[in-house]
Amino acid sequence: MAIWIVFAAMTVVLVAFLLRPLRRGGRPAQPRAAFGQAVFRDQLAELERDVARGAIGAAEAAAARNEIARRLIGESESAGAPVKSSRWAPWLAAALVPIIALPLYLHFGSPGLKDVPLAERLTNAVANDDFDALVAKVEAHLAANPHDVQGWSVIAPAYKSARRYGDAANAYANVLRFSAPTADLYANYAEMLVYANGGMVTAEAANGFSEALKLEPRHPAARFFSGLAYKQEGKTREALQTWKALLDDSPADAPWRPGLEREIADLSGIKAPVLSDEQVAAAGTMNAQDRQTMIHSMVDGLEARLQSNGDDFDGWQRLIRARAVLGEMDKAKAAYVTAKDRFKDKPELAGSLDELAKSLRIGVP
């Protein structure tokens, strides 16, 4: 009950403070009128100076004086007119606010709902599946037990899920500090540093991936980010070597394979099919799925055209590249085999197809 008395008193004080300027009722608008009169008088003085300098003719000056005088008289008349306002309207409005708000809150709100103290929320965090409370609970535990490896191991992926990458990196660093290091720990720690730095592989992150590869030379994440470090340093050849070796060792269904293939294609200078101006304009209004459908349709159309006109060597190269960029490596290989057969009597063109296939790593001899 006491809380309602406090709320009521606070409401009364706030409303009284807000309505204080209205207690004096309507008054003549003297300040604004006086300002307007001063402006017009200044205009008259400026007009006379222009006439004296010969900057304005007599007829124009007379017309200007009449207009300024008319406005000055109108402003003087408005200065004596009081601004009418109701003394009771603001007070009535202020009274209606709590009268209307209170029944609405009692109907739609939850005035009887008990507050949930932080300690109770943390206690029931698991039962209520309260992610934020779970994180806060672990943080409180770690503040009192900073050497608890299990606690840091639990909170590190939680920070990652919440995109708190700097905190995640710090958590993995503590796991490394208080337990035996593994390749996964080093890779996870370094990866969080990369995310925390906007995708840049810093020197500290590169060292983490290097430590991971010392423990597990074929670690996929460490190899990928090591290639990314080379790319960011401008070492294109080393980046391609690292990524192509990783691609050779990656299973066909590896989740990182499509992204890895795109990186290799991009670094190799292999681009998607060129769109016309009309197609670019149409693509700008599409969502991602529709754009992807349009691109696949274009590539399928190119392939159909090549089936009827197989002598277009540049077209076959575009088709093979496009299939590789889209991650359709089996179709890229099939296009290469078909093109190679069509140009088997032209050694130079066949050799160019071989070089293209090797650069794309589409699994040909």
JOGISUL-V596972 format. One record per pair of residues at least 4 apart in sequence whose ideal C-beta (glycine too) atoms are under 7 Angstrom apart, sorted by the first residue. I is the first residue (numbers start at 1). J is the second residue. D is the distance in Angstrom with one decimal. If there is no record, write none. Layout:
i->I j->J d->D
i->I j->J d->D
This chain:
i->1 j->5 d->6.9
i->2 j->6 d->6.5
i->3 j->7 d->6.4
i->4 j->8 d->6.3
i->5 j->9 d->6.4
i->6 j->10 d->6.3
i->7 j->11 d->6.4
i->8 j->12 d->6.5
i->9 j->13 d->6.4
i->10 j->14 d->6.2
i->11 j->15 d->6.2
i->11 j->98 d->5.7
i->12 j->16 d->6.2
i->13 j->17 d->6.3
i->14 j->18 d->6.4
i->15 j->19 d->6.1
i->15 j->94 d->4.7
i->16 j->20 d->6.7
i->19 j->23 d->6.9
i->19 j->90 d->5.6
i->19 j->91 d->6.8
i->19 j->94 d->5.8
i->22 j->90 d->4.7
i->25 j->85 d->6.9
i->25 j->87 d->4.9
i->26 j->82 d->5.6
i->26 j->83 d->5.0
i->26 j->84 d->5.6
i->26 j->85 d->4.3
i->27 j->82 d->6.8
i->27 j->83 d->6.6
i->28 j->79 d->6.9
i->28 j->80 d->6.8
i->28 j->82 d->4.9
i->28 j->83 d->6.8
i->29 j->33 d->5.8
i->29 j->83 d->5.3
i->30 j->34 d->5.9
i->30 j->79 d->6.2
i->31 j->35 d->6.5
i->32 j->36 d->6.5
i->33 j->37 d->6.4
i->33 j->75 d->5.8
i->33 j->78 d->5.8
i->33 j->79 d->3.3
i->34 j->38 d->6.5
i->35 j->39 d->6.6
i->36 j->40 d->6.6
i->36 j->75 d->4.2
i->37 j->41 d->6.3
i->37 j->72 d->6.3
i->37 j->75 d->5.3
i->37 j->76 d->6.4
i->38 j->42 d->6.4
i->39 j->43 d->6.6
i->40 j->44 d->6.6
i->40 j->68 d->5.5
i->40 j->71 d->5.6
i->40 j->72 d->4.2
i->40 j->75 d->6.5
i->41 j->45 d->6.5
i->42 j->46 d->6.3
i->43 j->47 d->6.3
i->43 j->68 d->5.2
i->44 j->48 d->6.6
i->44 j->65 d->7.0
i->44 j->68 d->5.4
i->45 j->49 d->6.7
i->46 j->50 d->6.6
i->47 j->51 d->6.5
i->47 j->61 d->6.3
i->47 j->64 d->5.4
i->47 j->65 d->6.5
i->47 j->68 d->6.9
i->48 j->52 d->6.4
i->49 j->53 d->6.5
i->50 j->55 d->4.3
i->50 j->56 d->4.6
i->51 j->56 d->5.9
i->51 j->61 d->4.9
i->56 j->60 d->5.0
i->56 j->61 d->5.2
i->57 j->61 d->6.7
i->58 j->62 d->6.4
i->59 j->63 d->6.6
i->60 j->64 d->6.2
i->61 j->65 d->6.3
i->62 j->66 d->6.6
i->63 j->67 d->6.5
i->64 j->68 d->6.2
i->65 j->69 d->5.9
i->66 j->70 d->6.3
i->67 j->71 d->6.7
i->68 j->72 d->6.2
i->69 j->73 d->6.4
i->70 j->74 d->6.5
i->71 j->75 d->6.3
i->72 j->76 d->6.4
i->73 j->77 d->6.5
i->74 j->78 d->6.5
i->75 j->79 d->6.6
i->88 j->92 d->5.6
i->89 j->93 d->6.4
i->90 j->94 d->6.3
i->91 j->95 d->6.4
i->92 j->96 d->6.4
i->93 j->97 d->7.0
i->95 j->99 d->6.3
i->96 j->100 d->5.7
i->97 j->101 d->5.9
i->98 j->102 d->5.7
i->100 j->104 d->6.5
i->101 j->105 d->6.1
i->102 j->106 d->6.3
i->103 j->107 d->6.1
i->104 j->108 d->6.0
i->105 j->109 d->4.1
i->105 j->111 d->6.9
i->106 j->111 d->6.3
i->116 j->120 d->5.6
i->116 j->121 d->5.2
i->117 j->121 d->6.9
i->118 j->122 d->6.2
i->119 j->123 d->6.4
i->120 j->124 d->6.4
i->121 j->125 d->6.6
i->121 j->130 d->6.6
i->121 j->133 d->5.0
i->122 j->133 d->5.6
i->122 j->136 d->6.3
i->122 j->137 d->4.5
i->124 j->128 d->5.1
i->125 j->130 d->4.7
i->125 j->133 d->3.8
i->125 j->134 d->4.6
i->125 j->137 d->5.3
i->126 j->134 d->6.8
i->130 j->134 d->6.2
i->131 j->135 d->6.5
i->132 j->136 d->6.3
i->133 j->137 d->6.1
i->134 j->138 d->6.6
i->135 j->139 d->6.2
i->135 j->155 d->6.6
i->135 j->158 d->5.4
i->136 j->140 d->6.3
i->137 j->141 d->6.5
i->138 j->142 d->6.2
i->138 j->151 d->5.7
i->138 j->154 d->5.8
i->138 j->155 d->4.7
i->139 j->143 d->6.4
i->139 j->155 d->6.9
i->140 j->144 d->7.0
i->141 j->145 d->5.9
i->141 j->148 d->6.9
i->141 j->151 d->5.5
i->142 j->146 d->6.0
i->142 j->148 d->6.2
i->142 j->151 d->4.8
i->142 j->152 d->6.7
i->142 j->155 d->6.9
i->145 j->151 d->6.5
i->147 j->178 d->5.6
i->148 j->152 d->6.8
i->149 j->153 d->6.1
i->149 j->175 d->5.9
i->149 j->178 d->4.6
i->149 j->179 d->4.7
i->150 j->154 d->6.4
i->151 j->155 d->6.3
i->152 j->156 d->6.1
i->152 j->171 d->4.9
i->152 j->174 d->4.4
i->152 j->175 d->4.8
i->153 j->175 d->5.4
i->154 j->158 d->6.8
i->155 j->159 d->6.1
i->155 j->171 d->5.3
i->156 j->160 d->6.7
i->156 j->168 d->5.3
i->156 j->171 d->3.7
i->156 j->172 d->5.0
i->156 j->175 d->6.5
i->157 j->161 d->6.4
i->158 j->162 d->6.5
i->159 j->164 d->4.3
i->159 j->167 d->4.3
i->159 j->168 d->3.7
i->159 j->171 d->5.8
i->160 j->165 d->6.9
i->160 j->168 d->4.5
i->160 j->192 d->6.6
i->164 j->168 d->6.1
i->165 j->169 d->6.3
i->165 j->192 d->5.0
i->165 j->195 d->4.0
i->165 j->196 d->3.9
i->166 j->170 d->6.6
i->166 j->196 d->4.4
i->167 j->171 d->6.3
i->168 j->172 d->6.5
i->168 j->192 d->4.3
i->169 j->173 d->6.3
i->169 j->189 d->6.0
i->169 j->192 d->3.8
i->169 j->193 d->5.0
i->169 j->196 d->5.7
i->170 j->174 d->6.7
i->171 j->175 d->6.7
i->172 j->176 d->6.4
i->172 j->185 d->6.2
i->172 j->188 d->5.2
i->172 j->189 d->3.7
i->172 j->192 d->6.1
i->173 j->177 d->6.2
i->173 j->189 d->5.8
i->174 j->178 d->6.2
i->175 j->179 d->5.7
i->175 j->185 d->5.9
i->176 j->181 d->5.2
i->176 j->185 d->5.4
i->176 j->189 d->6.2
i->181 j->185 d->5.6
i->181 j->186 d->6.1
i->182 j->215 d->6.5
i->183 j->187 d->6.1
i->183 j->212 d->4.3
i->183 j->215 d->4.2
i->183 j->216 d->3.5
i->183 j->219 d->4.8
i->183 j->222 d->6.8
i->184 j->188 d->6.0
i->185 j->189 d->6.2
i->186 j->190 d->6.2
i->186 j->208 d->4.9
i->186 j->211 d->4.5
i->186 j->212 d->3.8
i->187 j->191 d->6.0
i->187 j->209 d->6.4
i->187 j->212 d->4.3
i->187 j->219 d->5.9
i->187 j->221 d->4.6
i->187 j->222 d->4.8
i->188 j->192 d->6.5
i->189 j->193 d->6.8
i->189 j->208 d->5.2
i->190 j->194 d->6.7
i->190 j->205 d->4.3
i->190 j->208 d->2.9
i->190 j->209 d->4.9
i->190 j->225 d->6.7
i->191 j->195 d->6.6
i->191 j->221 d->6.3
i->191 j->225 d->6.6
i->192 j->196 d->6.1
i->193 j->197 d->6.3
i->193 j->202 d->6.0
i->193 j->204 d->5.9
i->193 j->205 d->4.0
i->193 j->208 d->6.8
i->194 j->199 d->6.3
i->194 j->200 d->6.8
i->194 j->201 d->5.5
i->194 j->205 d->5.1
i->194 j->225 d->6.4
i->197 j->202 d->5.5
i->200 j->232 d->6.6
i->201 j->205 d->5.0
i->201 j->206 d->5.4
i->201 j->225 d->5.9
i->201 j->228 d->5.5
i->201 j->229 d->4.0
i->201 j->232 d->5.8
i->202 j->206 d->6.9
i->203 j->207 d->6.4
i->204 j->208 d->6.7
i->205 j->209 d->6.6
i->206 j->210 d->6.3
i->206 j->229 d->4.9
i->207 j->211 d->6.5
i->208 j->212 d->6.6
i->209 j->213 d->6.4
i->209 j->222 d->4.4
i->209 j->225 d->5.1
i->209 j->226 d->5.2
i->210 j->214 d->6.7
i->211 j->215 d->6.9
i->212 j->216 d->6.4
i->212 j->219 d->5.2
i->212 j->222 d->4.0
i->213 j->217 d->5.4
i->213 j->219 d->6.0
i->213 j->222 d->4.9
i->213 j->226 d->6.9
i->218 j->249 d->6.3
i->219 j->223 d->6.3
i->220 j->224 d->6.2
i->220 j->246 d->6.5
i->220 j->250 d->7.0
i->220 j->256 d->6.2
i->221 j->225 d->6.3
i->222 j->226 d->6.1
i->223 j->227 d->6.6
i->223 j->242 d->6.1
i->223 j->246 d->4.6
i->224 j->228 d->6.5
i->224 j->246 d->6.2
i->224 j->256 d->6.5
i->224 j->260 d->6.6
i->225 j->229 d->6.4
i->226 j->230 d->6.9
i->226 j->242 d->5.7
i->227 j->231 d->6.4
i->227 j->239 d->4.7
i->227 j->242 d->3.7
i->227 j->243 d->4.4
i->228 j->232 d->6.3
i->229 j->233 d->6.4
i->230 j->235 d->4.2
i->230 j->238 d->4.2
i->230 j->239 d->3.7
i->230 j->242 d->6.2
i->231 j->236 d->7.0
i->231 j->239 d->4.2
i->231 j->267 d->6.4
i->235 j->239 d->6.0
i->236 j->240 d->6.2
i->236 j->267 d->6.0
i->237 j->241 d->6.4
i->238 j->242 d->6.3
i->239 j->243 d->6.2
i->239 j->267 d->6.1
i->240 j->244 d->5.8
i->240 j->264 d->6.6
i->240 j->267 d->5.7
i->240 j->268 d->6.9
i->241 j->245 d->6.3
i->242 j->246 d->6.5
i->243 j->247 d->6.3
i->243 j->260 d->6.0
i->243 j->263 d->6.0
i->243 j->264 d->5.2
i->244 j->248 d->6.5
i->244 j->264 d->6.4
i->244 j->361 d->5.6
i->245 j->249 d->6.6
i->246 j->250 d->6.1
i->246 j->260 d->6.3
i->247 j->260 d->5.6
i->247 j->261 d->6.8
i->247 j->264 d->6.6
i->247 j->361 d->5.6
i->250 j->254 d->4.2
i->250 j->256 d->6.9
i->250 j->257 d->5.1
i->250 j->260 d->6.9
i->256 j->260 d->5.5
i->257 j->261 d->6.2
i->258 j->262 d->6.6
i->258 j->327 d->4.5
i->259 j->263 d->6.5
i->260 j->264 d->6.5
i->261 j->265 d->6.2
i->261 j->324 d->6.9
i->261 j->327 d->5.6
i->262 j->266 d->6.1
i->262 j->325 d->7.0
i->263 j->267 d->6.2
i->264 j->268 d->6.0
i->264 j->361 d->6.7
i->265 j->270 d->4.3
i->265 j->324 d->5.8
i->265 j->325 d->5.1
i->268 j->359 d->5.4
i->270 j->321 d->4.9
i->270 j->324 d->6.6
i->270 j->325 d->6.3
i->270 j->360 d->6.9
i->272 j->295 d->6.8
i->272 j->322 d->6.1
i->272 j->325 d->4.9
i->273 j->298 d->5.7
i->273 j->299 d->6.4
i->273 j->302 d->6.9
i->273 j->318 d->5.9
i->273 j->322 d->5.0
i->275 j->279 d->3.9
i->275 j->280 d->4.9
i->275 j->283 d->6.7
i->276 j->280 d->7.0
i->277 j->281 d->6.4
i->278 j->282 d->6.4
i->279 j->283 d->6.1
i->280 j->284 d->6.7
i->282 j->286 d->6.8
i->283 j->291 d->5.2
i->283 j->294 d->6.3
i->286 j->290 d->3.8
i->286 j->291 d->4.6
i->286 j->294 d->6.7
i->288 j->292 d->6.4
i->289 j->293 d->6.4
i->290 j->294 d->6.3
i->291 j->295 d->6.4
i->292 j->296 d->6.4
i->293 j->297 d->6.3
i->294 j->298 d->6.5
i->295 j->299 d->6.5
i->296 j->300 d->6.2
i->296 j->326 d->6.9
i->297 j->301 d->6.3
i->298 j->302 d->6.5
i->299 j->303 d->6.5
i->299 j->319 d->6.9
i->299 j->322 d->4.7
i->299 j->323 d->6.8
i->299 j->326 d->6.8
i->300 j->304 d->6.4
i->301 j->305 d->6.4
i->302 j->306 d->6.4
i->302 j->315 d->6.4
i->302 j->318 d->6.5
i->302 j->319 d->5.4
i->303 j->307 d->6.7
i->303 j->319 d->5.7
i->303 j->335 d->7.0
i->305 j->309 d->6.1
i->305 j->315 d->7.0
i->306 j->310 d->5.9
i->306 j->312 d->6.1
i->306 j->315 d->5.3
i->306 j->316 d->6.1
i->306 j->319 d->6.2
i->310 j->342 d->4.9
i->312 j->316 d->6.6
i->313 j->317 d->6.7
i->313 j->343 d->6.6
i->313 j->349 d->5.6
i->314 j->318 d->6.4
i->315 j->319 d->6.3
i->316 j->320 d->6.4
i->316 j->335 d->6.7
i->316 j->339 d->3.9
i->317 j->321 d->6.3
i->317 j->356 d->6.1
i->318 j->322 d->6.0
i->319 j->323 d->6.4
i->319 j->335 d->4.9
i->320 j->324 d->6.5
i->320 j->332 d->5.3
i->320 j->335 d->4.9
i->320 j->336 d->5.3
i->320 j->339 d->7.0
i->320 j->356 d->6.1
i->320 j->360 d->6.9
i->321 j->325 d->6.2
i->322 j->326 d->6.3
i->323 j->328 d->4.5
i->323 j->331 d->4.5
i->323 j->332 d->3.6
i->323 j->335 d->5.9
i->324 j->329 d->6.5
i->324 j->332 d->4.5
i->324 j->360 d->4.4
i->324 j->362 d->6.1
i->328 j->332 d->6.0
i->329 j->333 d->6.3
i->329 j->362 d->5.3
i->329 j->363 d->6.7
i->330 j->334 d->6.5
i->331 j->335 d->6.3
i->332 j->336 d->6.5
i->332 j->360 d->6.4
i->332 j->362 d->4.7
i->333 j->337 d->6.4
i->333 j->362 d->4.7
i->333 j->363 d->5.8
i->333 j->364 d->6.1
i->334 j->338 d->6.4
i->335 j->339 d->6.1
i->336 j->340 d->6.0
i->336 j->353 d->6.1
i->336 j->357 d->4.8
i->336 j->362 d->6.4
i->336 j->364 d->6.1
i->337 j->341 d->6.6
i->338 j->342 d->6.6
i->339 j->343 d->6.2
i->339 j->353 d->5.6
i->340 j->344 d->6.5
i->340 j->350 d->5.9
i->340 j->353 d->5.3
i->343 j->349 d->4.3
i->343 j->350 d->5.1
i->343 j->353 d->6.8
i->344 j->350 d->6.0
i->346 j->350 d->6.2
i->347 j->351 d->6.0
i->348 j->352 d->6.7
i->349 j->353 d->6.7
i->350 j->354 d->6.6
i->351 j->355 d->6.6
i->352 j->356 d->6.4
i->353 j->357 d->6.3
i->354 j->358 d->6.4
i->355 j->359 d->6.4
i->356 j->360 d->6.3
i->357 j->362 d->5.4
i->357 j->364 d->4.5
